[in-house]
Amino acid sequence: MRITGINRENFDAVSGCFPKDVSEFIDKEEYTAYAVLTEGGELAGVVSFEEEKTEDINAARLDWIFVVPEYRGQGLAAYMIKEVKERLKAAGVSVLYTDIPQDSEYSEIRSFLKAVKFDIEDGYLLDPDEDIEEISITDNAAMVLDDGEEADETAGADELLMALHPDMPYLIPRLNALDSLLADEGRDIDMSADNKDGPYILIKDKKGMDIRMAIGLIPDEPENFVIYAISEKELSGKQGEACEALIEEWEDEVQLASAGYDEAAGVIRFLAALPCEEGMPGKDELKEFVKGFKEETDAFNRLLSEVK
């Protein structure tokens, strides 16, 4: 096997192995892609990453890795990660990281990342205010590449994420404060709050759906933030068929939540947002927000229960 660089001139020959949007990045100076070819010149796989530099750290985000089906099971993906690591280390990059959704369909990728020594820790909310159907809780996966004396080989993915994203120090204290408020109010709203090490909090509800609480920072305004409540529910085939009509009927009656049906995953997702422009809300305001979200999602479940 041999590895060769991909650029605009030869991208068309391998574009079928990449997501469509990669063509927008291939010319960027920070974006690098490689193809792995067999000795006979056949395409066996591709990998790409984007370098990110801050004042504190030089890092690269693993963007895509793909092995052509007939070459799978031969260790080719691990070979590509090894080659990427060596090239990044030579370029002075000290951290390679990526993210991995918690959805079950990504379990094989998660196992692969662990096998090639990525450290995976509890995640964060992905694209919370773009499209409710695309909402996902995503785990952090990272590895230290620097072998120098200053390298912290024990650094976890969350610590590396803190170094990569300067806004994280605004996020963590607010999650801690949110956790304290939820723990205090757990009994009053018939829930119990389970603190997570990652940047979201899971509220376990024995009777209804679990709720994930997350903090969203407003771009360029880190002093302002939004508290999100997210729930999701798997639907049967008949429930899925009736879902769009039920959402339209339900949204005429609710004030807090919105919903979206992910047909491919067979899941309905609910989202509510509490803007916070004057710091963390008081206990009563937060209690009413979570209680209202729970009541509105319960109302949809009652409509759903009537579908036979």
N, C-alpha and C positions, 0 to 999 in steps of 0.2 A: 504494500500500500504506500501511496505517497500523497502528501497534502499540498494543495496549491491555493493561491489567493483568488478571490472572486472580486471582480470589479464590474463597472458598467458594460465594458466591452464583451465580457463572457457571461454576464448574468443571465441572458435569455436561455442559455443552454442548461442552466440549473434552476431556473425560476420555479419550475413545477415542484421543487422540494421545499419551497419557502411559502409562508403566508403572503397574501397579495401585498400587504402594506410594506414589506421589506424593500420593495423597489423604490420606495420614497426615501429610504435611509442609505442606500448602497453607496451614494456619492459623498456622504458625510465623512469628514476627516476622522471623527471619533468612532465610526462604525467599521467593523472588520468582519469579513466572512471568508470561510475556507471551504473548499471541496476536497473530499478524499476520493482518490482514483485508484483503481486496481492497476496492476502492472500492465494490463492490456488497455488501459485508458478508459475503462468503464467507470461511470459515476457510482460510488458506493454510499456516500453520505455527505451532509453539509453541517456546518456549525457557524454561529455568528455571535458576536458580543459587541457591546458599546462601552467605551471607556468613559469614566466619570471622575473628575478631579475636583477636590475641595481643598480648603486650606489645611485640613487635617489628614487627608488620606487620598491616595491614588487607587481607584477601584475600577472594576469592569463588571458590567451586568451581562450575564449569560442570557442571550435573547432567544436563540433557537438552536435546536439540535435534532437532526433527522437522519435515520439510516434507511436506505432503500430496502424494501422488504426481503429481497433474496439474499441480502448480506447480513440480516439480523441474526443474533445468537452467536456471533463470532467475536464479541468483545470490541466491536468497532466504535460504539459510543464512548466507552471508557478510553479507548485510544485517542479519540478526538478531544476529550476533556484533558487528557495528559498533554497533548500537543499544545492546546490552548494555554494551559498553566505554564508550560515552559516558555512560550512566547511572551506571555504577560509578565512573568518574572524578569525576563531579559529586558523588558521595556520599563521596568521599575514599578509595575503594578503590584500592590500588596494584598488586595482582597478581590476574590471572584465571588459574586453573589447572584441570586435570582429569586424569584418567588414562585410558589406552587399552591394553587387553590386546594382547599380542603375537600373538594368534591371527590366522591369515590372513584370517578372515572380517571382521576390522576394518580391512583394508587401505585401503578407500575412506575411512573416517572418518579414518584416520591421514593420508592424502593431503590431505584437507580441512583438518585442523588445521594442517598445515604450510603450506598455501596461505594461511591467514588469519593466519600469523606466530606460531603457537605454537612454542616451542622444546621439542623432544622429546628426552629422554635416557633411558638404560637404567633399567629399573624395579626393582620390589620385589615381594615375595610378597603376593598378595591373599588375605585371609581364610584363613590357613594352617591354622587349627584348627577350622573350622566343618564343612565338608563336603568330603571329598577330591575328589568329582566336580566341585566348583566351584573348585578350586585353579587359579590363573592367575598368570602373571608379567605384571605391568602396568607400562607405561612412564609416566614423568612428563611432562606437557605443561603449559607455563606461559608467560605473557607479562607483561611489565611494562607497567602502564598509566600510571603517574605520569610526567608530563613535567617535573616540577620538577628543580631543580639537584641534589637529593639522590638522585634516581633512578639506579639502576645499570642502564643499558640493556644491559649485557653479561652480566647475571646469568643463569646457566643454570637449568634446571628443578630440578636437584638442590640448588643453593644456595637457591632459593626454597622448596623443600620443607623444607630445614633450618630456615628461618625460621618456616614454618607449623607445624611439629611439633617441640616442644621435646625429644622423646625421641630425635630423630635423632642428636644428639651421643653418645648411649650406643651407637648402632647402628654408626656408621662405624668407630670404633676396633676394635670386635670383629670386623667383617668384615675389616679389614686384618690383624688377628692370625690370623684363620681362614685367610686367603689364604696367609700365611707358612707356617702349619703344613701346608696342603695342597700347597704348592709343594715343601716339603722331603720330603713323603711320597709324592709323585707316582709315582716309580719303584718304590717298595716295593709299592704296590698296583696296579701296572701301569696307571697313569693319568697324565695330565699336567694340571696346574691352569692355567687361563687366567684371569688376573685381569680383572675387569670394573670399569669406572668406577662402575657402578650398584651398589645394595646387594644384590647376590647374586653368586655365583661359579659359573662353569660349568666342570665337570670333563668334558673330552672323553675318551670311551672309544672306541677304535678298533674294539673287538670287540663291545661291547654298547651299552646306551643311555647317552646323556649324562646327567649328574647335575647338578642345580642345587642349590647349597648356599646357604641363606639363614638370617638371624638373625631370630627372633621375640621381641619384648619382651613381658613379662608386664605387663598393665595395672596401673598404680599401684605396680609393683615394678620399676622400670627397672634395679635392680642385679641382678635375676635375668633370665635369658633362656633361649631354646631354640634349638638348632641344628637346622635342618630339611634333610633330603635329599629331593629330588623328582625323579622321572623320569616320562616318559610315552611311550607307544607307540601308533602307529596300527594299527588292526586291520582285517582283511578282514571281509566280511559273515558268513562262516561262523565266523570266530574270535569276532566279536561275539556271535553267537547262543550260543556255548558259554562265553562269558566268565564269567557269573555262577556257573555250576557249577564252573568252573576256580578262581575266586577262593575259593570255599568249601573246595574240596579243598586249595588251596595254603595258606590261612590256618591250617589245622590243623597245619602243619609249621613255620611261620616264627615268629620271636620279635620282630623289629624292625619290619618294614614292614606297612602296610595298603594296600589297593587299592580303587579305585572305577572303575566303567565309565561313561563319559559317552557314552550311546547317540547323542545328537544329533551329537556331534563325531566319533564312531567312534574314541574314544581311551580307553585305560586309563591311569590315573594311580596312581603309587606314592608313598607318603609314609612317612618315618620321622622320629622326633623324639628328640633327645638333650637332656634337661633339664640346665641348668648353673646350679647354685645357689652354687657356690664359684669362680666365675670361669671363664675359658677352660679347657677340658679339656687334659690333656697330649697329646703327640703319639701315644703308644701307644693311649690311649683313643679319640682321634679316628680314628686309622688303623683300629682294629677296628670302629668304627661305620660308616665308609664301606665298608670291605671287606665287612662283614656285610650291608649294604644291597645292595651289588652282587651278592653271592652269592644273596640271596633273590630279587631281581628276575630274575637269570639262571635261577633254578629255575622261576619262572613261565614264562619264555620257552621253557624246555624242554617244559613242559606244553603251551604254545600251539603249539609246532612239530608236535605230534602231531595237531592238528586238520586234517583234510583237507577 
